[in-house]
Amino acid sequence: MRKAVLIAGPTASGKSALALALAERLGGVIINADSMQVYRDLRVLTARPSLEEEARVPHLLFGHVDASVNYSAGRYIADAARIIADLPDARLPIFVGGTGLYFRALTSGLAAIPPTDPAIRDRLRARLASEGVEALHAELARRDPVAASRIMPRDRSRILRALEVLDGTGRTIAEWHRDGLPPVIEPDNAAKIFLNPGREELKARIETRFAGMLREGALDEVRALAARQLPDTLPAMKAHGVPWLCRHLRGEISLEEAAAGSIMDTRRYAKRQVTWFRNQMPGWTSVAPEQGLAAVETLMQT
């Protein structure tokens, strides 16, 4: 497998800036590895690269999915594998994002769950609205006790997904894991960097970035998304800031309260990202953002 650079880190840690600098210096292409930046409806609120940045070097798998789609890790790996296969040898793939599952799938593979009929998902969502999440979790416990034991009783998205796989394929998720998709990147042939600012610096970065998002039109972005009246179980509708700004647009809370709630959610998520990578992804080099460029160049020479 070809050489690659993998840049992960909590939200607002400076990953995109590092990827852009590396791509320009090393002749690379930037490939998204963030589950929210795939959605075209949320350029501002998911901090996707700007149009000017996208014009400087090729950016792939950014904003290529509609918010109405429940984009899965399986689809992501299939898309990434296609891109790698088509990439000229002279181009260095630089994967950047904050979604740990994407990076693990890139380097370890993933269960080969086939696409399911969207009507099944719609039917399950209707049942969720009428019966409640506890009833669906109880059903999952009867039909797939292994999955139910691993999913919190109020985790609507994962409960719906487990039932969707059961209804659509007749097999459990665990059974599909036995027939997995191969990895796209060889871990030992990649420079793997995790950007990790200090806690106080990261808090300041998150607050500054959200204020910038509001100035750049995040509220209008969410207003347009809310007008589509999509199910709130879709990933795009749960992007950080969307639920809080939707509440503001409905007149339930002030903009200041919506911003404070969004920032708090983002800070908690960033903390989980750091913990997840520390526990789940051994072998990555953790550095401060300002050390990222030098660290990658050192790793590329080994």
C-alpha positions in Angstrom: 0.0 0.0 0.0 1.1 3.6 -0.7 2.4 6.1 1.9 -0.1 8.3 3.5 -0.5 11.0 6.2 -3.2 10.7 8.8 -4.0 13.8 10.8 -6.5 13.5 13.7 -7.3 15.5 16.7 -10.1 17.1 18.6 -12.3 19.7 17.0 -10.7 23.1 16.6 -7.1 21.7 17.1 -5.8 23.1 13.8 -6.0 19.9 11.7 -7.1 21.6 8.5 -4.4 24.2 8.6 -1.7 21.5 9.0 -3.2 19.4 6.2 -3.2 22.4 3.9 0.5 23.3 4.7 1.6 19.7 4.2 -0.4 19.3 0.9 1.3 22.4 -0.6 4.7 21.4 0.6 4.6 17.7 -0.3 2.3 17.7 -3.3 -0.6 16.1 -1.6 -4.3 15.9 -1.8 -6.5 16.4 1.3 -9.1 13.7 2.0 -11.8 14.3 4.6 -12.0 12.0 7.6 -14.7 13.8 9.5 -18.2 12.5 9.5 -19.9 15.9 9.6 -17.8 17.6 6.9 -19.2 15.2 4.3 -22.5 17.2 4.4 -22.8 20.0 1.8 -25.5 21.8 3.8 -23.1 22.6 6.7 -19.9 24.3 5.4 -19.8 26.9 8.1 -21.0 25.0 11.1 -18.7 22.0 10.5 -15.7 24.2 9.7 -15.1 22.8 6.3 -12.2 24.3 4.3 -13.1 27.6 2.6 -13.6 27.8 -1.2 -10.2 29.7 -1.3 -8.5 26.8 0.5 -10.1 24.2 -1.7 -8.8 26.0 -4.7 -5.2 25.8 -3.5 -5.0 22.0 -3.4 -7.4 19.2 -4.2 -9.9 18.5 -1.4 -11.9 15.2 -1.6 -14.9 13.8 0.2 -15.9 17.3 1.5 -19.5 18.3 1.2 -20.4 15.6 -1.2 -23.4 14.2 0.7 -26.9 15.7 1.2 -28.1 16.3 4.7 -31.0 13.9 4.1 -28.6 10.9 3.8 -27.4 8.8 6.8 -23.9 8.5 5.5 -22.2 5.4 7.0 -18.6 4.4 7.8 -19.0 1.7 5.2 -19.9 4.2 2.5 -17.0 6.3 3.6 -14.5 3.4 3.3 -15.8 2.5 -0.1 -15.4 6.2 -1.3 -11.9 6.4 0.2 -10.8 3.2 -1.4 -12.0 4.4 -4.8 -10.1 7.7 -4.4 -6.9 5.9 -3.4 -7.2 3.6 -6.4 -7.6 6.5 -8.8 -4.9 8.8 -7.2 -1.7 9.3 -9.3 1.4 7.9 -7.7 2.9 11.3 -7.4 0.1 12.5 -5.1 0.4 12.0 -1.4 -3.0 11.2 0.3 -3.4 13.3 3.5 -6.4 12.2 5.5 -7.6 14.8 8.0 -10.5 14.8 10.5 -11.8 14.0 13.9 -13.8 10.9 13.4 -12.0 8.0 15.1 -14.2 5.3 13.5 -13.1 6.6 10.1 -9.4 6.4 10.9 -9.8 2.9 12.5 -11.7 1.7 9.4 -9.0 3.2 7.1 -6.3 1.3 8.9 -8.1 -1.9 10.1 -11.0 -2.4 7.8 -14.8 -2.5 8.5 -17.7 -4.8 8.5 -19.1 -5.2 4.9 -22.8 -4.3 5.7 -24.7 -3.8 2.4 -26.9 -0.8 1.8 -30.5 -1.3 3.1 -33.8 -0.1 1.7 -34.4 3.5 2.9 -38.0 2.6 3.5 -36.9 0.4 6.4 -35.2 3.3 8.0 -38.3 5.5 7.5 -40.5 2.8 9.0 -38.3 2.5 12.1 -38.2 6.3 12.5 -42.0 6.4 12.5 -42.0 3.7 15.2 -39.5 5.6 17.2 -41.8 8.7 17.1 -44.9 6.7 18.1 -43.5 4.0 20.5 -40.4 5.7 22.0 -36.8 4.7 22.1 -37.2 2.3 25.1 -39.6 0.1 23.1 -37.2 -0.2 20.2 -34.3 -1.0 22.5 -36.4 -3.7 24.2 -37.1 -5.2 20.7 -33.4 -5.1 19.9 -32.6 -6.9 23.2 -35.0 -9.7 22.1 -33.7 -10.0 18.5 -30.0 -9.1 18.9 -29.0 -9.2 22.6 -25.3 -8.8 21.8 -25.9 -5.4 20.1 -28.4 -4.3 22.8 -25.9 -5.0 25.5 -23.4 -2.7 23.8 -25.9 0.2 23.1 -27.2 2.6 25.7 -31.0 2.3 26.0 -31.5 5.9 24.8 -28.9 5.9 22.0 -31.5 6.4 19.2 -29.1 6.4 16.3 -27.3 3.2 17.1 -30.6 1.4 18.1 -32.1 2.4 14.8 -29.0 1.3 12.9 -28.9 -2.2 14.6 -32.6 -2.8 13.8 -32.2 -1.5 10.3 -29.4 -4.0 9.6 -31.5 -6.8 11.1 -34.6 -5.9 9.1 -32.7 -5.2 5.9 -30.3 -8.1 5.8 -31.6 -10.7 8.2 -28.2 -10.7 10.0 -26.9 -9.0 13.0 -24.2 -6.4 12.9 -21.9 -8.8 14.7 -22.4 -11.4 12.0 -21.5 -8.8 9.3 -18.3 -8.0 11.2 -17.1 -11.5 10.3 -17.1 -10.5 6.6 -15.2 -7.3 6.7 -14.0 -4.7 4.2 -10.2 -4.6 4.0 -8.2 -1.6 5.2 -7.4 1.2 2.8 -4.2 2.3 4.4 -1.3 0.2 5.8 -0.8 1.6 9.4 3.0 1.0 9.3 3.3 2.9 6.0 1.6 6.0 7.3 2.6 9.1 9.3 -0.1 9.2 12.0 -0.4 12.4 13.9 -2.8 13.4 16.7 -2.9 17.2 17.4 -3.6 17.8 21.0 -3.6 21.4 22.3 -3.7 22.0 26.0 -7.1 22.0 27.7 -7.3 25.7 28.2 -6.0 26.5 24.7 -8.6 24.1 23.2 -11.4 25.8 25.2 -10.3 29.2 23.8 -10.1 27.8 20.3 -13.6 26.3 20.4 -15.1 29.6 21.8 -13.3 31.7 19.2 -14.3 29.5 16.3 -17.9 29.3 17.2 -18.1 33.1 17.4 -16.5 33.2 14.0 -19.1 30.7 12.7 -21.9 33.0 13.8 -20.3 35.9 12.0 -19.8 33.9 8.8 -23.5 32.8 8.6 -24.0 29.7 10.7 -27.4 30.8 11.7 -28.6 31.3 8.1 -27.1 27.8 7.3 -29.1 26.2 10.1 -32.2 28.2 9.1 -32.0 26.7 5.6 -31.5 23.2 7.0 -34.3 23.5 9.5 -36.7 24.6 6.7 -36.2 21.2 5.1 -37.9 19.5 8.1 -35.6 16.5 8.1 -35.8 13.9 10.9 -33.8 14.9 13.9 -32.3 11.4 14.0 -30.2 12.2 10.9 -26.5 12.8 11.6 -26.5 16.2 10.0 -29.3 17.3 12.3 -27.1 16.5 15.3 -24.0 18.4 14.2 -22.7 20.5 17.0 -24.6 23.8 17.0 -27.6 22.6 14.9 -29.9 21.5 17.8 -29.2 24.6 19.8 -29.5 27.1 16.9 -32.7 25.4 15.9 -34.1 26.0 19.3 -33.1 29.7 19.0 -34.8 29.9 15.6 -38.0 28.5 17.2 -37.9 31.3 19.8 -37.2 28.9 22.7 -33.9 30.4 23.8 -31.7 33.4 23.1 -28.8 33.4 20.6 -26.4 33.8 23.6 -27.9 30.6 25.2 -27.7 28.7 21.9 -24.1 29.7 21.5 -23.2 28.7 25.1 -24.9 25.3 24.7 -23.2 24.7 21.4 -19.8 25.5 22.8 -20.4 23.3 25.8 -21.4 20.4 23.6 -18.3 20.9 21.5 -16.0 21.0 24.5 -17.4 17.8 25.8 -17.1 16.1 22.4 -13.5 17.3 22.1 -12.7 15.7 25.4 -14.3 12.4 24.2 -12.2 12.6 21.1 -9.0 12.9 23.0 -9.9 10.0 25.3 -11.1 7.8 22.4 -7.8 8.2 20.4 -5.7 7.6 23.5 -7.5 4.4 24.3 -8.4 3.0 20.8 -5.6 4.1 18.5 -2.2 3.2 19.8 0.9 4.0 17.8 -0.1 7.6 16.9 2.2 10.5 17.6 0.5 13.1 19.9 1.9 16.6 19.5 1.0 20.3 20.0 -0.5 21.9 16.9 2.6 24.1 16.4 4.8 21.0 16.3 2.6 19.1 13.7 4.4 20.1 10.5 7.9 19.1 11.9 6.5 15.9 13.4 5.0 14.7 10.1 8.1 15.5 8.1 10.2 13.5 10.6 7.8 10.6 10.4 7.8 10.7 6.6 11.6 10.2 6.7 11.5 7.1 8.8 
